[in-house]
């Protein structure tokens, strides 16, 4: 079910989604997401519900034809895959109930916020550029870091010229100077 309106907040169901590796429990927690990120989650959910469920059901049906289910590894594998698919569907449905869609018109270049592209320089003089995004959209290989990550949290609210020290999970402290802030659009 597509959601319209850029600053629409969806009510929470009050139930906890399953825990996924590397993901926090989203119980009643508002998740800021770009319109593009929302579409990606909705597309994934639709694909899982319409295509993947059918594929897994067919695998189960075929595996049942192999005989005794107690010694049927194909059946066990298909049932495990079904469990993973259903868990992901539940997770996505509950995640979508807690989203606030980022309105690009609310973005400012005055300070770092979700939806900002920020250029920083570390103490070695190396420059990096990050887009601050919601946790479901994070992809560090593409320079998209979560607002919940150590670096993301450390940069939120900073202004051009600010210097911040961020303790990363390894325990190291990284010092960044904010050079530029723009919309990640």
C-alpha positions, 0 to 999 in steps of 0.5 A: 500500500503506497504512502503519499505525502512527504511529511506523513507519519504513520501510526505504530502498531505497538508490537515489536518486529523480530530482531534482525542482525545489525538492526535495532528493535524499532518498537514505536521508534520513529524512523526518518526515511527519504521518499526514495527509501520508502519506495525501496522498502515498499517495493521489497515488501511487495516483491516478497509478498507476491513473488518470493512467497509463491516461489517458496510455496512451490519449493515446499510443494516439490520437496513434499513429493520427495517422500518422508518429511522427517529425512527430507533436507529439501523440505527443511531448507524450503521451510527455513527459507519460508520462515526467513521470508515471513520474518522479513515481511513482518519486519518491513510491515512494522518498520513502515508503520513507524516511518516519517518521510523526509520532506526535502523542503525542510532541509537546511544547509545551516546544520547537519541533519538526516537528508544532508550531504556533509563534507568533512576533513579528518585530522590527517587532512583527508576529506570525505563526503557522507549522506546522512540517511535513516538506518534502513537506507544506510550503505557505507560503500556508497557514502550513505551513513545512518543517523544512528551510526557513531559518525552519523550521530556525531555529525548531526546538528553540526555546522560548517566550521565545527570540529567534532570528536567521534568515538567509533565502535573500535574505540578509536576517536576520529576528529572531523571538521565540517567543511560543507553541508548541502541537501543529499537530494 
